[in-house]
Amino acid sequence: MNAAVILEVANATLAGKISFPEVVQKLLAEGVEYYHVDYAGLTKSLYGADGARVITPIPYEALPPISPDFDGTALKAAILASQTQGQSYRDFTIRAMTAGVQGYYAFLRGQRVTYLGRDGGQHTEWFPGAKR
C-alpha cells in the first residue's frame, strides 16, 4: 500500500472531491481490503491484504456528539442521500453520528459497509449493484 496515495484519497474524500465509487476503486488499486472509520476517535484506519495499516485523521470541526441510541431509519436515509443526492462526506458524517453511529467498517472486497452504534446496534449496507 502506498501511504501517500491513500492519504491523497482520504483528503479528497474529506474535501468532497471524490465519490464513494471512486474511493473504492482507488483504494482497491492500492491493495486496501477494508477500512474502519472511528467517529469517537476521529480516525480512519485502512488495512491491506499484506497486513499493512495506514491511519488518517478525520479533522472536521464542530461535529455533533454521537447519539447514544442507534437509529437505523435515520442512517438509511443518510446513506440514500449520499447515493442519490451527492451528499458531502461531512454532511453524511454529521447525520451518521446523529443517528448513533460510532463507527463503521467498509469491506471493499466484500462490497458492504457495516455500521455500529454505541448501543450495539448495527446495520449492513451492500454497495449498489453488489452481488450478495
Backbone as CSV, one residue per row, in Angstrom:
resi,resn,N_x,N_y,N_z,CA_x,CA_y,CA_z,C_x,C_y,C_z
1,MET,0.845,-1.182,0.000,0.000,0.000,0.000,0.887,1.241,0.000
2,ASN,0.522,2.179,-0.827,1.256,3.434,-0.904,0.552,4.443,0.010
3,ALA,1.168,4.748,1.151,0.551,5.627,2.140,0.265,7.015,1.574
4,ALA,1.117,7.520,0.707,0.903,8.851,0.126,-0.362,8.881,-0.728
5,VAL,-0.576,7.836,-1.524,-1.779,7.769,-2.363,-3.016,7.616,-1.486
6,ILE,-2.928,6.793,-0.464,-4.057,6.584,0.438,-4.417,7.887,1.152
7,LEU,-3.420,8.634,1.602,-3.681,9.922,2.242,-4.315,10.897,1.256
8,GLU,-3.870,10.861,0.018,-4.462,11.713,-1.028,-5.953,11.384,-1.222
9,VAL,-6.263,10.107,-1.267,-7.660,9.678,-1.417,-8.468,10.104,-0.188
10,ALA,-7.912,9.923,1.003,-8.604,10.306,2.236,-8.885,11.807,2.254
11,ASN,-7.916,12.610,1.864,-8.110,14.059,1.844,-9.139,14.476,0.802
12,ALA,-9.134,13.827,-0.350,-10.128,14.131,-1.385,-11.533,13.766,-0.903
13,THR,-11.640,12.677,-0.146,-12.925,12.274,0.428,-13.417,13.333,1.406
14,LEU,-12.554,13.729,2.318,-12.922,14.721,3.324,-13.331,16.051,2.700
15,ALA,-12.687,16.404,1.589,-12.978,17.666,0.910,-14.185,17.571,-0.017
16,GLY,-14.732,16.374,-0.169,-15.895,16.195,-1.034,-15.562,16.251,-2.514
17,LYS,-14.328,15.910,-2.856,-13.880,15.982,-4.252,-13.910,14.651,-4.980
18,ILE,-14.341,13.603,-4.296,-14.296,12.263,-4.879,-15.525,11.481,-4.408
19,SER,-16.103,10.710,-5.302,-17.286,9.923,-4.953,-16.876,8.610,-4.288
20,PHE,-17.834,7.985,-3.610,-17.550,6.717,-2.953,-17.085,5.647,-3.948
21,PRO,-17.728,5.497,-5.123,-17.213,4.504,-6.079,-15.764,4.773,-6.498
22,GLU,-15.398,6.041,-6.621,-14.003,6.373,-6.957,-13.068,6.021,-5.813
23,VAL,-13.517,6.274,-4.587,-12.725,5.923,-3.405,-12.449,4.427,-3.406
24,VAL,-13.494,3.640,-3.593,-13.353,2.178,-3.590,-12.366,1.741,-4.665
25,GLN,-12.515,2.254,-5.866,-11.634,1.881,-6.976,-10.172,2.210,-6.667
26,LYS,-9.926,3.411,-6.177,-8.544,3.829,-5.894,-7.934,3.039,-4.732
27,LEU,-8.729,2.799,-3.694,-8.193,2.056,-2.549,-7.918,0.602,-2.896
28,LEU,-8.817,-0.020,-3.653,-8.557,-1.397,-4.088,-7.288,-1.472,-4.933
29,ALA,-7.073,-0.478,-5.786,-5.869,-0.448,-6.622,-4.605,-0.334,-5.776
30,GLU,-4.727,0.222,-4.569,-3.585,0.355,-3.662,-3.450,-0.842,-2.714
31,GLY,-4.331,-1.817,-2.853,-4.241,-3.014,-2.023,-5.006,-2.932,-0.716
32,VAL,-5.874,-1.924,-0.567,-6.684,-1.811,0.651,-7.839,-2.803,0.550
33,GLU,-7.991,-3.637,1.571,-9.097,-4.600,1.604,-10.303,-4.050,2.347
34,TYR,-10.044,-3.346,3.438,-11.130,-2.772,4.220,-10.595,-1.596,5.024
35,TYR,-11.536,-0.774,5.504,-11.132,0.293,6.411,-12.166,0.474,7.506
36,HIS,-11.693,1.049,8.608,-12.534,1.291,9.775,-12.567,2.790,10.057
37,VAL,-13.756,3.355,10.078,-13.948,4.746,10.465,-14.358,4.758,11.921
38,ASP,-13.633,5.522,12.732,-13.894,5.640,14.163,-14.290,7.085,14.446
39,TYR,-15.599,7.330,14.573,-16.056,8.693,14.834,-15.681,9.159,16.229
40,ALA,-15.610,8.260,17.193,-15.225,8.649,18.555,-13.787,9.148,18.582
41,GLY,-12.914,8.476,17.841,-11.508,8.859,17.791,-11.158,9.760,16.625
42,LEU,-12.129,10.009,15.747,-11.943,10.829,14.540,-10.743,10.378,13.708
43,THR,-10.721,9.054,13.450,-9.676,8.484,12.604,-10.278,7.481,11.629
44,LYS,-9.525,7.230,10.569,-9.856,6.171,9.615,-8.602,5.310,9.504
45,SER,-8.759,4.006,9.730,-7.658,3.047,9.616,-7.923,2.174,8.410
46,LEU,-6.963,2.128,7.497,-7.100,1.359,6.265,-6.139,0.179,6.320
47,TYR,-6.633,-1.010,5.943,-5.880,-2.244,6.089,-5.686,-2.932,4.750
48,GLY,-4.457,-3.394,4.527,-4.141,-4.104,3.295,-4.062,-5.598,3.510
49,ALA,-4.113,-6.334,2.422,-4.023,-7.796,2.474,-2.683,-8.243,3.048
50,ASP,-1.673,-7.398,2.916,-0.333,-7.740,3.391,-0.135,-7.432,4.870
51,GLY,-1.191,-6.972,5.549,-1.091,-6.654,6.969,-0.724,-5.206,7.245
52,ALA,-0.469,-4.442,6.200,-0.124,-3.037,6.390,-1.357,-2.247,6.840
53,ARG,-1.094,-1.147,7.561,-2.174,-0.283,8.022,-1.746,1.171,7.870
54,VAL,-2.674,1.987,7.398,-2.462,3.425,7.299,-3.584,4.086,8.086
55,ILE,-3.237,5.015,8.965,-4.228,5.734,9.764,-4.256,7.184,9.303
56,THR,-5.470,7.675,9.031,-5.631,9.064,8.621,-6.603,9.748,9.579
57,PRO,-6.434,11.058,9.788,-7.350,11.767,10.683,-8.657,12.148,9.983
58,ILE,-9.670,12.377,10.767,-10.918,12.983,10.303,-10.972,14.333,11.024
59,PRO,-10.426,15.390,10.406,-10.239,16.659,11.113,-11.425,17.633,11.071
60,TYR,-12.613,17.131,10.848,-13.780,18.013,10.833,-13.972,18.658,12.208
61,GLU,-14.325,19.944,12.194,-14.621,20.649,13.437,-16.132,20.755,13.612
62,ALA,-16.554,21.000,14.834,-17.951,21.249,15.186,-18.871,20.086,14.813
63,LEU,-18.388,18.871,15.019,-19.242,17.704,14.802,-20.131,17.491,16.022
64,PRO,-21.305,16.901,15.809,-22.191,16.653,16.955,-21.666,15.487,17.788
65,PRO,-22.145,15.374,19.011,-21.797,14.166,19.767,-22.476,12.959,19.117
66,ILE,-21.906,11.793,19.327,-22.513,10.566,18.816,-23.720,10.256,19.689
67,SER,-24.879,10.138,19.057,-26.092,9.840,19.808,-25.941,8.504,20.522
68,PRO,-26.456,8.394,21.753,-26.356,7.122,22.476,-27.253,6.025,21.909
69,ASP,-28.259,6.408,21.127,-29.206,5.433,20.590,-29.033,5.305,19.086
70,PHE,-29.001,4.083,18.595,-28.837,3.805,17.170,-30.181,3.945,16.471
71,ASP,-30.226,4.763,15.426,-31.449,4.997,14.655,-31.208,4.520,13.223
72,GLY,-31.549,3.267,12.969,-31.314,2.670,11.654,-32.048,3.373,10.532
73,THR,-33.237,3.874,10.806,-34.008,4.571,9.779,-33.306,5.863,9.362
74,ALA,-32.818,6.624,10.338,-32.086,7.864,10.027,-30.782,7.561,9.290
75,LEU,-30.102,6.493,9.684,-28.868,6.108,8.998,-29.153,5.742,7.549
76,LYS,-30.179,4.939,7.306,-30.519,4.546,5.931,-30.850,5.765,5.083
77,ALA,-31.528,6.767,5.664,-31.835,7.999,4.931,-30.551,8.747,4.580
78,ALA,-29.583,8.762,5.490,-28.299,9.421,5.224,-27.534,8.695,4.118
79,ILE,-27.549,7.378,4.154,-26.884,6.584,3.121,-27.525,6.859,1.768
80,LEU,-28.842,6.855,1.717,-29.564,7.093,0.470,-29.261,8.484,-0.089
81,ALA,-29.172,9.479,0.787,-28.849,10.836,0.333,-27.456,10.886,-0.286
82,SER,-26.535,10.126,0.253,-25.189,10.079,-0.330,-25.208,9.380,-1.687
83,GLN,-25.984,8.312,-1.784,-26.024,7.529,-3.022,-26.767,8.240,-4.142
84,THR,-27.798,9.003,-3.818,-28.674,9.541,-4.862,-28.664,11.057,-4.993
85,GLN,-28.174,11.759,-3.970,-28.245,13.215,-4.000,-26.887,13.898,-3.907
86,GLY,-25.814,13.118,-3.920,-24.477,13.709,-3.885,-24.136,14.393,-2.570
87,GLN,-24.716,13.919,-1.483,-24.435,14.491,-0.168,-22.929,14.453,0.114
88,SER,-22.398,15.493,0.725,-20.975,15.536,1.058,-20.655,14.544,2.169
89,TYR,-19.390,14.157,2.244,-18.985,13.224,3.288,-19.133,13.865,4.667
90,ARG,-18.861,15.165,4.769,-19.042,15.860,6.050,-20.508,15.779,6.490
91,ASP,-21.437,16.059,5.575,-22.856,16.002,5.924,-23.265,14.577,6.289
92,PHE,-22.725,13.590,5.563,-23.017,12.197,5.918,-22.503,11.897,7.325
93,THR,-21.301,12.350,7.629,-20.703,12.124,8.944,-21.597,12.692,10.047
94,ILE,-22.060,13.910,9.852,-22.933,14.546,10.846,-24.213,13.736,11.025
95,ARG,-24.813,13.349,9.931,-26.063,12.578,10.009,-25.842,11.205,10.636
96,ALA,-24.733,10.554,10.305,-24.447,9.236,10.872,-24.222,9.328,12.380
97,MET,-23.462,10.315,12.807,-23.208,10.488,14.238,-24.505,10.802,14.986
98,THR,-25.349,11.617,14.388,-26.637,11.953,14.980,-27.538,10.720,15.056
99,ALA,-27.341,9.793,14.114,-28.111,8.540,14.102,-27.520,7.489,15.048
100,GLY,-26.482,7.858,15.789,-25.909,6.947,16.775,-24.809,6.048,16.262
101,VAL,-24.234,6.365,15.093,-23.142,5.557,14.538,-21.839,6.003,15.193
102,GLN,-21.182,5.070,15.879,-19.881,5.383,16.481,-18.740,5.051,15.529
103,GLY,-19.033,4.247,14.514,-18.021,3.904,13.528,-18.574,2.880,12.552
104,TYR,-17.759,2.577,11.560,-18.175,1.560,10.596,-16.968,0.929,9.929
105,TYR,-17.207,-0.261,9.381,-16.211,-0.980,8.588,-16.699,-1.027,7.147
106,ALA,-15.862,-0.593,6.243,-16.154,-0.697,4.808,-15.305,-1.839,4.265
107,PHE,-15.959,-2.928,3.883,-15.289,-4.105,3.346,-15.304,-3.994,1.822
108,LEU,-14.197,-3.538,1.251,-14.159,-3.226,-0.173,-14.310,-4.468,-1.035
109,ARG,-13.572,-5.524,-0.714,-13.718,-6.763,-1.493,-15.087,-7.395,-1.266
110,GLY,-15.628,-7.276,-0.072,-16.926,-7.845,0.252,-18.097,-6.981,-0.175
111,GLN,-17.815,-5.793,-0.649,-18.809,-4.865,-1.188,-19.943,-4.551,-0.217
112,ARG,-19.571,-4.245,1.014,-20.568,-3.870,2.014,-19.929,-3.034,3.113
113,VAL,-20.780,-2.301,3.805,-20.359,-1.487,4.942,-21.215,-1.887,6.134
114,THR,-20.564,-2.129,7.269,-21.287,-2.439,8.492,-21.101,-1.290,9.473
115,TYR,-22.221,-0.666,9.836,-22.259,0.469,10.748,-22.548,-0.029,12.153
116,LEU,-21.879,0.555,13.141,-22.021,0.126,14.531,-22.448,1.292,15.409
117,GLY,-23.413,1.034,16.272,-23.889,2.059,17.193,-23.281,1.910,18.566
118,ARG,-23.358,2.965,19.334,-22.858,2.940,20.713,-23.597,1.925,21.563
119,ASP,-24.837,1.636,21.202,-25.643,0.699,21.985,-25.570,-0.734,21.454
120,GLY,-24.672,-0.972,20.503,-24.545,-2.304,19.925,-25.382,-2.513,18.682
121,GLY,-26.220,-1.521,18.355,-26.999,-1.621,17.127,-26.088,-1.645,15.918
122,GLN,-26.561,-2.265,14.863,-25.750,-2.320,13.654,-26.623,-2.434,12.413
123,HIS,-26.027,-2.022,11.316,-26.703,-2.105,10.021,-25.644,-2.400,8.974
124,THR,-25.929,-3.363,8.088,-25.034,-3.644,6.968,-25.702,-3.170,5.689
125,GLU,-24.966,-2.360,4.958,-25.434,-1.810,3.687,-24.539,-2.347,2.573
126,TRP,-25.143,-3.001,1.595,-24.407,-3.517,0.445,-24.143,-2.382,-0.537
127,PHE,-23.007,-2.434,-1.217,-22.716,-1.447,-2.255,-23.806,-1.562,-3.328
128,PRO,-24.185,-0.446,-3.932,-25.157,-0.527,-5.036,-24.663,-1.494,-6.115
129,GLY,-25.513,-2.428,-6.499,-25.171,-3.395,-7.536,-24.344,-4.573,-7.070
130,ALA,-24.038,-4.648,-5.770,-23.218,-5.756,-5.253,-23.985,-7.072,-5.329
131,LYS,-23.242,-8.135,-5.563,-23.826,-9.486,-5.553,-23.740,-10.015,-4.126
132,ARG,-24.890,-10.378,-3.585,-24.922,-10.861,-2.184,-24.704,-12.346,-2.111
